[in-house]
Amino acid sequence: MNHQPVDATTATSFLPMVSVVVPIYNGETDLPELINCLLSQTYPKDRVEYLLVDNNSSDRTLSILKTSAENCPITIHPLSENQIQSSYAARNTGIRAAVGEIIVFTDADCRPQPQWLDALIQPFVNSEVVIVPGEILALPGTTLLEQHADRQETLSQKHTLDHSFRPYGQTANLAIRRIALEKAGLFRPYLTTGGDADICWRILGENIGRLEFAANAIIGHRHRATLKELQSQWRRYGCSNRYLHELHGVDLMRDMTPKECGYRLGRWLLKEVPRDIKKALAGQATLVDLLNTPIGLFTARARTAGQRNAKLPANAKIIDRL
């Protein structure tokens, strides 16, 4: 993942055709702000197309996409994936319709900064680079759970880039060279989670090229604001652990036992709470610090449950091809 310097003249003249693929399910509330972010991109408008793929939404997503395509100064292609209810199937629909040399992925609830595409595409000037993840930063949040996740940098790519098996980038902010998809295949259309790791690992495992992180290619994303949303997020992470274990043989996360959970809660009540209350009175800690342990235990238990109860569907092993 080490960055290799390139000639400045070559870098500034490197403007490959880019296709941005966004799967969307019931995204009508997100679309106006997303499209505004796409409009603000500094990458040349004639060198990028946006393939926005409705995945069988029940709201006005598809009609909004069609209207936006007619009235926007950027190239928007509204597409539909109605056969398979999966963001990965929707991404495959976008890839098949794309004309770009570089395929970029993000999500409807993401907010790309104006220089996002410029920074994300730049590492591809090196022909050895086939995968480029950008960074994911938290949008400003007001709830305790959002502030906790921001403190933990839950969404940051640094966690996935440091995976013990192989690095990978999350599809909220990821670019892949088209030739790598032609060789390794597309997303597994019936997979419901873990597809970003799977596709990156297949590409890297076949030695098609290398991955380089673009830290300045920044996407904003909102953290989960309720316990129900947080539990669903971490259960999905646990399911991903199980699926990737079955697909790639990676180690499962060790389950947290009730005894360990009880010990950590006792330590929190007897040691951490008195300590953090003193700090809070001195202006050196907040409620987020005080509740760090119980929130962490809640997410760990949700992840454990997701990993324990998940079962990889047989058709999830299918890999789509161009």
Salt bridges, closest charged atoms under 4 A:
GLU28 OE1 - ARG60 NE 2.95
ASP30 OD1 - ARG111 NH2 2.92
GLU33 OE1 - ARG111 NE 3.51
GLU49 OE1 - HIS77 NE2 3.18
GLU101 OE2 - ARG177 NH1 3.32
ASP107 OD1 - ARG91 NH2 2.94
ASP109 OD1 - HIS221 NE2 3.34
GLU128 OE1 - ARG210 NE 3.76
GLU153 OE1 - LYS158 NZ 2.27
GLU182 OE2 - ARG178 NE 3.47
ASP198 OD2 - ARG188 NE 2.96
ASP198 OD2 - ARG202 NE 2.99
ASP198 OD1 - HIS248 NE2 2.74
GLU212 OE2 - HIS3 ND1 2.48
GLU212 OE1 - ARG210 NH2 3.29
GLU260 OE2 - ARG254 NH2 2.95
GLU272 OE2 - ARG267 NE 3.88
ASP276 OD1 - ARG275 NE 3.18
ASP289 OD1 - ARG151 NH1 2.54
ASP320 OD2 - ARG96 NH2 3.25
